[in-house]
Amino acid sequence: MKPSNKPGKPGSRLAFQGGAYSLAAAAILLAILIAVNVLAGALPASLTKFDISASKLYSITSNTKVVVNALEQDVTIYWIVQSGAEDDVIETLLDKYDSLSDHINVVKRNPDVYPTFAEQYTDEAVLNNSLVVECGERSRYISYDDIYLQETDMYSYSYTTSFDGEGAITSAIDYVVTEDLPQLYLVEGHGEQELPATFADQIEKENIETQSLSLLTVDEIPEDADCVMIYEPSSDISAEEKELLASYTQNGGKLLVIAGPAQDGSLENLENLLADYGVETCEGIVVEGDRQYYTVQPYILLAQMNSSDITDALIEEHYYPNMPISQGLLVDESSESVTTLLTTSDAAFSKVAGYDLTTYEKEDGDIDGPFALAVSIDCGSGGQMIWFSSAAFLDDMYNALSSGSNSDLAMNSLSSLIGETEVMAIRSKSLNYNYLSISDSTASLLKTLMIGVFPLVYLGAGVWVIVNRRRKQNEAG
């Protein structure tokens, strides 16, 4: 039989060619997808991961970027974690730091492989997802418990959790690259109170070292003092101590005073520091007459913040400090050296009865407002004094009521005085909720709406629907 010379069917050849083209196109598309994935994997996390969480859990603040961009030394962040136990939030945050600067290198250390690695940095029991930040011979250990903070909620008798990864890491980076840390001297000898725990932790986080100072035992403020602080004195300073502080600020020194109305006696010599610049202290305790400017009680003031380098960050984030048990300050309008930070409403007045007040109503002899509650004073030659007229506003209870804005305000003031503005007010990010500070009048309005107006509206709508249906039924019948 002779072999057939008939050509193949055209349809078969076209089908084969079409299949080959499809296979080639699929291979090219697959190669493109692989290349795109490889390229995307090589890109920094800042370009490939986007933060859509409500609390911006995965975002880096501008404060951190300032610190990181100023790095001139190499910093290594050791991530101590077992394989498979990595915390996703911490991993994303570390990727952000790694992509911000060539001076930052993130290195994993598996404790199963390196069981003694952490012993050179800490004596604590090291938890998974803890960190060590190192630069040269300086290092700081960051426990997992310092990244995820648990605090007692005094209102619900439960625990609230917040994420402080950025604050802890940026603070550690700033610490390991800084040789001379700021020195804060705390005045003692006048019944001053210990710093509240939350504020003390913030000072430590800002890498500010604290020392005690008795003004009676020195002829001048120590030269290494970046700032002197007087916190909640219960008795007055002497005239000699007042002159020492006045000379210190007039020659470039920085002073932070947090003092409210004295419960026993007066703080005349201390308050004369204000009088030198045209600021007068009023007798008694300030009470708000406008329900929109206090919370819970008329003496827990919702102060109005004026724009300044100290307050702007809080204003932008819509945080509102509260000032309990405050002393009214009257500022001479002709004084150009005084900047008012916090003020009351025009309806505020000072109860001259002070701690013995029996009513929040205005009585004869009470002093009309408005008042300043915090001022910043330019003392000349670079000297500065910041004064808060509420001694209690940093107490943990009132600070919690303000969602932490009270301690942030004080910390911003301290950072401004010292000059460490880059890392101030990096807030931990709540994984639960923050308190909403609202005025008493707003609270009453919400109660009226929720309990009275809305139920009546719903009831009226229901009655209207029923009546309308019955009317239509009768018409149809």
C-alpha positions, 0 to 999 in steps of 0.5 A: 500500500502506498503511503498517503500524500494527503495533507492534514486537515486545516482545522487540526493545524489551526487548533494545534497552533491556537493551543501553542499560542495559549500555552505560550501566553500563559507561560509569559503571564506566569513569568510576569506574575512571578517577576511582579511578586519577586519585585514586590517582595523586594520593595520596602514595607512602607510601599506594600503594606497599608494601615487601615486599622482604626487606631493606626496600629501599623503606622509610624508617626512623624516623631519616629521618622525624625529620630530615625532620619537623624541616625548617623550610627548603625542600630541593630534590633534583635527580635527574640522569637521562636520559629512560628511564634512571631507576632504579626503586629510586631513583625509589621512594625519592625519591617517599617523600621527596617525600611526607614533607614539603612542604619537600622538592621532587624535580626531574628534570634531564636532562643531555641538556637541561641539559648543564652543570647539574651542573658548578656542584656537582661536578667529577666525571664525573656518572653517570645517577641521581646526585643533588644536594641543595640548600638555599639556598647549601649543597649536596651532590652524591651520586654514583650510586656513593655510592648503590650501594656495592660492597665487596670480600668478603675471604672469597670474593674477590668484590664485595658490593653494598649500597644506601645511598640513604636514608643518603646522602640523609638525610645530605645533607639534614641537611648542607645545613640545618645551619650549625654541624657537630659537631667531633670532635677526634682525639688524636695523639702517642701512636702512635694509629692512623688510623681504619679506612676504614669507620668514617671513612666513617661519620663523614663520612656523619654530617656530623661534621668531624674535627680533630687535637689534641695535648694537649701543645700546649694548656692546655685542650680547644678550646671548639668540641670537641663530642667528643674521641676517643682511638683505639688508642694504642700508648703512654701519655699523660702525667700532665698529659694525664690531668689535662687530660682528667679536667678536660675531662670533669668540666666537661661534655666528651665523651670516646670512648676505644677502647684495648685491652691494650698490646702493649709497656708499659702505659697506666697514666695513660690507664687512671687515667681509669677508676679515678677512677670505680671501674673497674679494668683487668685485666692480659692478654687476655680469653679466653672459656671458653663456646663460645657467646660467641666466634666463630672463636677464643676471643679474638674475643668475642661480647659480650652487649649490655645495654639502653641508648640506644646498644645498643638499635637493634642489639639490636632488629635482632639484630646482634651485635658482636664484641670481639677482643683485649680487656682485661677491665674490673671495675666496682665495683658501688657505682659509680652513675655507670657503665653497662655496655654490653658484658659477657662470660659468667661463664666468661671469664677474662683470660690474664695472658700477654697477647700471649705466650699459648701456650694458650687453657686457663685457667692458674694466675694467670689472672684470673676473669671476668666482665668488662665490655668497654665502659662509659659513665660519667657524669662529672658536669656533663653530661660523659660518657666511653665506653670500649671495651676492644678497640682492634681491633674497628673494623678492617675485617676484624672489622667485616665479620665482625660484618656492620657492627655493630661500626662501628654500635656505635661510631657510635651511641656517638659520635652519643650523645656529640655529641647527633646521635642522629637520623641514627645507624645508618641502615644500607645495605641489602645486595643480596647477603647479610650474615654470620651471626655464630654461636658456635663451639658452634653451628657444631659442632652444625650440622656434626654435624647436617648431616654426621652426623645428617641423612644417618643419618636419611635412610639409616634412612628408606630402609632402613625403606621397603625392608624394609617393602615387601619384607615386604608383598610376602612377605605377598602372596606 
